[in-house]
Amino acid sequence: MTARSITVRTTVAAPIERVWAAYTPPEDIMKWNVASDDWHTPSASVDLREGGAFSSRMEAKDGSMGFDFAGTYTKIETQRLIEYEFGGRHARVEFVPDEAVVRVAVTFDAEDDNSIEQQQTGWQSILDSFRRHVEA
């Protein structure tokens, strides 16, 4: 991670097996990968292996804007760790079981187009959406 990395965290009230199983399947990603109710993820693809590619399309529901989020997995440790590269940046997702919950931390290299606060808020909102999806 760089000096300009950001970490967001959540605690999911579910077993590690369920948390892990909901993080990468495209059908799950399309349900939880949103920062706000006016956005959605209409498509996603995942090849969950080191060297495998992933992508998701995030769009405003009104069609006014959208973008693709894509990259390559660089390290996978089942039920523990996912690392990936995207757009010249790096991210690390850690899953730490702790009794009846799993602590999930996502650390990623910041970009220059948006403020640190905007990036942290957006990624935290997506991680909170993931927690709600798993706990529902």
N, C-alpha and C positions, 0 to 999 in steps of 0.2 A: 504494500500500500504506500501511497505517496504521503508527503507532508500535508497535502490537501485532501485527506480522506475524511469521509463522513460515516458515522455508524448510527444505525437506527435499531431499536430493540422492541421485542414484545414477548409476552409470556402467554403460551397457549395451554389452556386447560384440556389436554388430551394426551393419550399415550404417544410415544415417539413414532410408533408404526403408523398411526393415523396422520400425524403431522407430516412425516416424510412423504407418505403416499399422496398427500394433497398438494405438495409443493410444485411438482413438475409435470403431471399429466396435462396435455393441452385442454381437455374438457374442464379441468379444475381451474387452470390459469385463466380461461375465458370468464370464469365466474368471479374470481377474486382480484384479478389484476386491474384495479381501478383506484384512482386517488380521490374521486368524487362521484356522486350519483349521476352527473351529467356526462360522464365518459363511460366507455365500454371497451372490451377487447373482443372484437368479432372473430379473430383467428389467432391461432398459436400452433407452433410445431416444436417438437423436442426430440433430440437424439441424445438421451442421457448416458453419455460415456465420455471419457477423456478424448478430446478431439472431435466430439460430436457437436453439431450446430443446434441452436435454438433461435426462434424468432416469435414475436408477437406483434400484432397490429393494434395500436391504441388509437381510438378516435373519439371525438366529441359526438354525442348522440345526435346532435343537430346537423352533423356532417360538415361543420365549419372548419375543422382542422383535424389532423391526425399525424401519426408518425409510426415508424417501425422501430422496434427494439430487438436487436439481434446480436448474436455473438457465438463464441465457441467455448465449450466446457474445457477447463484445463486440469481440474482435479476433482474427483468424486470419491468420497468415503461414505458409503451407505449409512444412512441415519445419523451422520455426524457432520459432513462438510460438503459444500459445493463451491468451487471456484470457477470463475469464467472471465473471459476477455470480451469487451464490447466497445467498438469504436475507438480503439487505442487505449482503453481504460480497463481497470481490473476491479472485480468484486469478489467478495468472500461471504458465504452464508454459513453460519454455524448453528448447529442444533444441539442443545445441551439438555438432556433429560434430568429432571430434578423432582423426584417423588411423583406426584400426580400431574405435573406440568412439564412443558418443554420451553426452554428459553431459546428464542431465535434472535440472532444478531446478524445484520447485514452491514458490511463495511464496503464502501465503494469509493473510487477515485472521483473527486469533484470535477465538474466541467466549468468552463469559463463563461458560458452564455447566461446562466442564471445564478443568482446569489446563493451562498451556502445555505441560508435560511430557507429559500424556496426549494432547493434540492432536498434538504433534510425534511421539510414539511411534506413534500410530495412522496418521497420514498417511505416516510413513516406512515402516511395515509394508506399507501398500498399494503404495507406490512400489517397495519391494523385491519384492513379488509381481509387479508389472508387469515388472521386470527379469528375474525367473525365467521368466515366461511368454514373453517375447521370446527369451531365450537357449535355451529348451528345444527 
